[in-house]
Amino acid sequence: MSSSETSLGALKGGEETTRKRKKIIFLTSSEYGQANVVLAVAYEMLLLQQHEIHVASFTPLKGRIKDLNESIPDNHVPAAFHTVFGPSALEALISKNESIGESGLGGDDRALTAAIRSIPSRPQGSA
């Protein structure tokens, strides 16, 4: 039986039947906040063994797919990783020296500094 086929013997009352698994491909950004939902869904689908799972993303996600595959039982079919070429969103922001929000990536810390300065130096009511 190939890796894209599954045995349905238990589902068919003991009669050994084989069918080709349907393929699902997830296309996601490699940043943690973007990829976490895809990784969680892919993990659950790998455990169910009803579909062939593929994940397409930028190179930084490749290691997390390897970790995902190492976390499933040895007798399960692992997810396949496909590289999307080009810079990830984070790499693009860093290369342009741009920020996300006032205190974001590569930006200044004005918002953080203002927040810290607004905290009283000693609790109110203390002498």
C-alpha positions in Angstrom: 0.0 0.0 0.0 1.5 3.4 -0.9 1.7 6.3 1.5 -1.3 8.0 -0.2 -3.6 5.0 0.3 -5.4 3.9 3.4 -7.0 0.6 4.5 -10.7 0.8 5.2 -11.0 -2.7 6.4 -12.2 -1.7 9.9 -14.8 0.6 8.4 -16.2 -2.0 6.0 -16.9 -4.7 8.6 -13.5 -6.5 8.1 -13.6 -6.5 4.3 -10.2 -5.2 3.2 -10.8 -2.2 1.0 -8.2 0.4 -0.1 -8.7 3.9 -1.5 -6.5 6.8 -2.4 -6.3 9.5 0.3 -7.4 13.0 -0.7 -4.6 15.6 -0.5 -4.9 18.8 1.5 -2.4 21.6 1.0 -2.1 24.5 3.5 -0.5 27.7 2.2 0.7 29.9 5.1 3.1 32.5 6.1 6.0 31.2 8.2 5.5 33.6 11.1 4.3 31.9 14.3 1.1 33.9 14.7 0.1 33.1 11.1 1.2 29.5 11.0 0.1 28.3 14.5 -3.5 27.5 13.4 -2.4 25.7 10.3 0.1 23.6 12.3 -2.6 22.7 14.9 -5.1 21.7 12.2 -2.4 19.8 10.3 -1.4 17.9 13.4 -5.0 16.8 14.1 -5.5 15.7 10.5 -2.3 13.7 10.6 -3.5 11.9 13.7 -6.8 11.0 11.9 -4.9 9.6 8.9 -7.7 10.3 6.5 -5.9 12.8 4.3 -2.4 13.3 2.8 -1.2 16.6 4.4 1.0 19.1 2.6 2.2 22.5 3.9 3.6 25.2 1.6 5.4 28.1 3.2 8.7 30.0 3.4 11.9 28.3 4.5 11.7 29.4 8.2 8.7 27.1 8.7 10.5 23.9 7.5 11.9 23.1 10.9 8.5 23.4 12.5 7.1 20.9 10.0 9.9 18.6 10.9 9.1 18.9 14.6 5.4 18.3 13.8 6.2 15.1 12.0 8.4 13.9 14.9 5.5 14.5 17.2 3.1 12.0 15.5 3.3 8.2 15.9 5.8 6.4 13.8 3.2 4.5 11.9 1.5 7.7 10.6 2.2 9.3 7.3 4.1 12.6 7.8 3.2 16.0 6.4 5.1 17.0 3.3 6.7 20.5 3.2 6.9 22.6 0.0 9.1 25.7 -0.1 7.6 29.0 -1.2 10.5 31.0 -2.7 11.1 34.6 -1.7 11.4 36.4 1.6 8.9 35.7 4.4 6.9 38.7 5.7 9.4 39.1 8.6 12.4 39.0 6.3 10.8 41.6 4.0 10.0 43.9 6.9 13.6 43.6 8.3 15.2 44.2 4.9 13.1 47.4 4.4 13.8 48.5 8.0 10.0 48.9 8.5 8.0 48.4 11.6 4.6 47.0 12.6 3.0 49.6 14.9 4.9 52.2 16.9 7.1 49.7 18.8 7.1 46.9 16.3 9.8 45.2 14.4 12.7 47.5 13.6 10.6 50.5 14.9 11.3 52.8 17.8 10.1 52.2 21.3 8.2 55.4 21.9 4.9 53.7 22.9 6.8 51.3 25.3 8.7 54.2 26.8 5.5 56.2 27.3 3.8 53.2 29.0 6.7 52.6 31.3 6.8 56.3 32.3 3.1 56.3 33.1 3.6 53.7 35.9 3.9 55.3 39.3 7.3 54.9 40.9 5.8 53.9 44.2 2.3 52.6 45.0 -0.3 55.2 45.7 -1.0 55.7 49.4 2.5 54.6 50.5 4.6 57.1 52.4 
